[in-house]
Amino acid sequence: MATADDRDQRATAPRTPRAPAGTAPPAPAGTDLQSFAVQLRRMNGGINRAVHGFAGDQGLHATDVQALAAILDADEPMTPGRLREHLGLTSGAVTACVDRLERAGHIRRVRESADRRVVHLHYAADAKALARAYFRPLAQAAQGARARFTEDELAVVVRFLQAMNEELTIPRSPGD
Protein backbone atom coordinates (compact mmCIF):
# COMPACT_ATOMS: atom_id res chain seq x y z
CA MET A 1 0.00 0.00 0.00
CA ALA A 2 1.35 3.43 -0.94
CA THR A 3 2.05 5.88 1.82
CA ALA A 4 1.19 9.56 1.71
CA ASP A 5 4.92 10.30 1.10
CA ASP A 6 4.93 7.92 -1.89
CA ARG A 7 1.87 9.61 -3.36
CA ASP A 8 3.41 13.06 -2.80
CA GLN A 9 6.64 12.04 -4.54
CA ARG A 10 4.77 10.65 -7.55
CA ALA A 11 2.61 13.76 -7.74
CA THR A 12 5.62 16.11 -7.74
CA ALA A 13 7.98 13.96 -9.85
CA PRO A 14 8.57 15.34 -13.35
CA ARG A 15 6.68 13.39 -15.93
CA THR A 16 8.32 12.21 -19.11
CA PRO A 17 6.12 13.25 -22.01
CA ARG A 18 4.77 10.35 -23.99
CA ALA A 19 5.08 10.28 -27.75
CA PRO A 20 1.82 10.15 -29.66
CA ALA A 21 0.88 6.65 -30.81
CA GLY A 22 2.76 5.63 -33.94
CA THR A 23 5.66 8.03 -33.43
CA ALA A 24 9.11 7.51 -31.98
CA PRO A 25 9.65 8.55 -28.38
CA PRO A 26 11.60 11.77 -27.85
CA ALA A 27 15.37 11.38 -28.08
CA PRO A 28 17.26 11.32 -24.79
CA ALA A 29 18.78 14.68 -23.88
CA GLY A 30 21.84 15.38 -26.00
CA THR A 31 21.12 12.84 -28.75
CA ASP A 32 18.74 14.88 -30.89
CA LEU A 33 19.89 16.25 -34.25
CA GLN A 34 20.45 19.77 -32.88
CA SER A 35 22.79 18.47 -30.15
CA PHE A 36 24.76 16.47 -32.74
CA ALA A 37 24.98 19.50 -35.02
CA VAL A 38 26.30 21.71 -32.21
CA GLN A 39 28.93 19.19 -31.14
CA LEU A 40 30.04 18.46 -34.71
CA ARG A 41 30.37 22.21 -35.44
CA ARG A 42 32.42 22.71 -32.27
CA MET A 43 34.72 19.80 -33.12
CA ASN A 44 35.02 20.98 -36.73
CA GLY A 45 35.90 24.47 -35.52
CA GLY A 46 38.70 23.14 -33.33
CA ILE A 47 40.10 21.00 -36.13
CA ASN A 48 39.84 23.91 -38.58
CA ARG A 49 41.78 26.17 -36.20
CA ALA A 50 44.58 23.57 -36.09
CA VAL A 51 44.52 23.11 -39.89
CA HIS A 52 44.62 26.86 -40.55
CA GLY A 53 47.41 27.30 -37.99
CA PHE A 54 49.50 24.58 -39.66
CA ALA A 55 48.78 26.00 -43.11
CA GLY A 56 49.80 29.49 -41.99
CA ASP A 57 53.00 28.25 -40.32
CA GLN A 58 53.94 26.32 -43.46
CA GLY A 59 52.97 29.02 -45.97
CA LEU A 60 50.21 26.79 -47.36
CA HIS A 61 46.51 27.14 -48.06
CA ALA A 62 43.93 25.22 -46.01
CA THR A 63 43.12 23.25 -49.17
CA ASP A 64 46.78 22.19 -49.32
CA VAL A 65 46.43 20.68 -45.85
CA GLN A 66 43.28 18.85 -47.00
CA ALA A 67 45.34 17.49 -49.90
CA LEU A 68 48.04 16.32 -47.48
CA ALA A 69 45.42 14.54 -45.38
CA ALA A 70 44.00 12.86 -48.49
CA ILE A 71 47.48 11.69 -49.53
CA LEU A 72 48.18 10.42 -46.01
CA ASP A 73 44.85 8.60 -45.66
CA ALA A 74 44.74 7.06 -49.15
CA ASP A 75 44.54 3.26 -49.30
CA GLU A 76 46.67 3.26 -52.45
CA PRO A 77 49.14 5.75 -53.93
CA MET A 78 47.37 9.02 -54.65
CA THR A 79 47.36 10.43 -58.16
CA PRO A 80 46.63 14.04 -59.13
CA GLY A 81 43.41 12.88 -60.81
CA ARG A 82 42.14 11.10 -57.70
CA LEU A 83 43.17 14.08 -55.59
CA ARG A 84 41.15 16.35 -57.90
CA GLU A 85 38.08 14.14 -57.44
CA HIS A 86 38.58 13.94 -53.68
CA LEU A 87 38.94 17.70 -53.21
CA GLY A 88 36.39 18.69 -55.88
CA LEU A 89 38.85 21.05 -57.57
CA THR A 90 39.67 21.74 -61.20
CA SER A 91 42.76 20.10 -62.68
CA GLY A 92 44.49 23.50 -62.77
CA ALA A 93 43.78 24.11 -59.07
CA VAL A 94 45.10 20.66 -58.17
CA THR A 95 48.24 21.27 -60.21
CA ALA A 96 48.83 24.54 -58.35
CA CYS A 97 48.20 22.79 -55.01
CA VAL A 98 50.59 19.92 -55.82
CA ASP A 99 53.21 22.42 -57.04
CA ARG A 100 52.98 24.35 -53.73
CA LEU A 101 53.22 21.16 -51.67
CA GLU A 102 56.20 19.92 -53.66
CA ARG A 103 58.03 23.28 -53.47
CA ALA A 104 57.43 23.37 -49.70
CA GLY A 105 58.90 19.85 -49.37
CA HIS A 106 55.69 18.19 -48.16
CA ILE A 107 55.22 15.79 -51.04
CA ARG A 108 57.15 14.28 -53.88
CA ARG A 109 55.93 13.22 -57.29
CA VAL A 110 57.01 9.77 -58.41
CA ARG A 111 56.46 8.45 -61.91
CA GLU A 112 55.18 4.90 -62.09
CA SER A 113 57.90 2.70 -63.55
CA ALA A 114 55.49 0.59 -65.63
CA ASP A 115 53.69 3.60 -67.13
CA ARG A 116 55.68 6.84 -67.01
CA ARG A 117 52.49 8.85 -67.58
CA VAL A 118 51.17 7.84 -64.15
CA VAL A 119 52.31 10.11 -61.31
CA HIS A 120 51.95 9.10 -57.67
CA LEU A 121 52.00 11.64 -54.87
CA HIS A 122 53.86 10.63 -51.71
CA TYR A 123 54.00 12.44 -48.39
CA ALA A 124 57.68 13.24 -47.68
CA ALA A 125 58.90 11.53 -44.49
CA ASP A 126 60.37 14.73 -42.95
CA ALA A 127 57.17 16.66 -43.67
CA LYS A 128 55.06 13.86 -42.22
CA ALA A 129 57.09 14.02 -39.00
CA LEU A 130 56.65 17.81 -38.91
CA ALA A 131 52.88 17.48 -39.31
CA ARG A 132 52.73 14.74 -36.65
CA ALA A 133 54.54 17.02 -34.21
CA TYR A 134 52.27 19.98 -35.02
CA PHE A 135 49.06 17.97 -34.68
CA ARG A 136 50.19 16.04 -31.58
CA PRO A 137 47.92 18.15 -29.30
CA LEU A 138 44.95 17.15 -31.47
CA ALA A 139 45.98 13.48 -31.21
CA GLN A 140 46.37 13.85 -27.44
CA ALA A 141 42.90 15.40 -27.19
CA ALA A 142 41.49 12.47 -29.19
CA GLN A 143 43.28 10.00 -26.92
CA GLY A 144 42.01 11.80 -23.82
CA ALA A 145 38.45 11.65 -25.12
CA ARG A 146 38.83 7.98 -26.13
CA ALA A 147 39.97 7.11 -22.61
CA ARG A 148 36.52 8.12 -21.30
CA PHE A 149 34.75 5.36 -23.26
CA THR A 150 34.66 1.60 -23.33
CA GLU A 151 35.76 -0.31 -26.42
CA ASP A 152 32.12 -1.09 -27.19
CA GLU A 153 31.20 2.60 -26.99
CA LEU A 154 34.16 3.53 -29.20
CA ALA A 155 33.02 0.98 -31.77
CA VAL A 156 29.67 2.80 -31.94
CA VAL A 157 31.41 6.17 -32.27
CA VAL A 158 33.53 4.84 -35.15
CA ARG A 159 30.41 3.42 -36.83
CA PHE A 160 28.73 6.81 -36.48
CA LEU A 161 31.73 8.63 -37.98
CA GLN A 162 31.89 6.14 -40.85
CA ALA A 163 28.17 6.61 -41.48
CA MET A 164 28.58 10.40 -41.44
CA ASN A 165 31.44 10.18 -43.94
CA GLU A 166 29.31 7.95 -46.18
CA GLU A 167 26.36 10.36 -45.95
CA LEU A 168 28.62 13.29 -46.82
CA THR A 169 29.66 11.61 -50.07
CA ILE A 170 26.05 11.34 -51.29
CA PRO A 171 25.35 14.15 -53.78
CA ARG A 172 22.50 16.31 -52.56
CA SER A 173 20.85 19.45 -53.86
CA PRO A 174 20.40 22.46 -51.58
CA GLY A 175 17.20 22.07 -49.63
CA ASP A 176 17.14 18.25 -49.79
MOCORSUL-V630710 format. One record per residue. N is the residue number from 1. OMEGA is omega in radians with two decimals (999 if undefined). Layout:
<<N/OMEGA> <N/OMEGA>>
This chain:
<<1/-3.12> <2/3.08> <3/3.11> <4/3.12> <5/3.12> <6/-3.13> <7/3.13> <8/3.14> <9/3.13> <10/-3.11> <11/-3.09> <12/-3.13> <13/3.12> <14/3.14> <15/3.06> <16/-3.13> <17/3.12> <18/3.10> <19/3.07> <20/3.14> <21/3.10> <22/3.10> <23/3.13> <24/3.08> <25/-3.14> <26/3.13> <27/3.06> <28/-3.13> <29/3.08> <30/3.13> <31/3.10> <32/-3.07> <33/-3.14> <34/3.13> <35/3.09> <36/-3.11> <37/3.14> <38/-3.10> <39/3.11> <40/3.09> <41/3.13> <42/3.13> <43/3.12> <44/3.12> <45/3.12> <46/3.11> <47/3.12> <48/3.10> <49/3.12> <50/-3.13> <51/-3.14> <52/3.08> <53/3.11> <54/3.14> <55/3.14> <56/3.12> <57/-3.07> <58/-3.11> <59/-3.11> <60/3.01> <61/3.09> <62/3.10> <63/3.11> <64/3.13> <65/3.04> <66/3.10> <67/3.10> <68/3.12> <69/3.13> <70/3.11> <71/-3.14> <72/-3.03> <73/-3.06> <74/3.11> <75/3.11> <76/-3.12> <77/-3.11> <78/3.03> <79/3.08> <80/3.14> <81/3.10> <82/3.10> <83/3.10> <84/3.13> <85/-3.10> <86/-3.08> <87/-3.12> <88/-3.12> <89/3.02> <90/3.13> <91/3.11> <92/3.13> <93/3.11> <94/3.10> <95/3.12> <96/3.12> <97/-3.13> <98/3.10> <99/3.13> <100/-3.11> <101/3.12> <102/3.11> <103/-3.12> <104/3.10> <105/-3.11> <106/3.13> <107/2.97> <108/3.07> <109/3.12> <110/3.09> <111/3.10> <112/-3.08> <113/-3.13> <114/-3.12> <115/-3.04> <116/3.10> <117/-3.09> <118/3.12> <119/3.05> <120/3.13> <121/-3.12> <122/3.08> <123/3.13> <124/-3.06> <125/-3.14> <126/3.14> <127/3.12> <128/3.11> <129/3.10> <130/3.14> <131/3.11> <132/3.14> <133/-3.12> <134/-3.06> <135/3.12> <136/3.09> <137/3.09> <138/3.10> <139/3.12> <140/3.09> <141/3.11> <142/3.14> <143/3.09> <144/3.11> <145/3.14> <146/-3.08> <147/-3.13> <148/-3.03> <149/3.06> <150/3.10> <151/3.12> <152/3.11> <153/3.13> <154/3.10> <155/3.11> <156/3.12> <157/3.13> <158/3.09> <159/3.11> <160/-3.13> <161/3.07> <162/3.13> <163/3.10> <164/3.13> <165/3.08> <166/-3.14> <167/-3.11> <168/3.10> <169/-3.14> <170/3.12> <171/3.12> <172/3.05> <173/3.05> <174/3.11> <175/3.10> <176/999>>
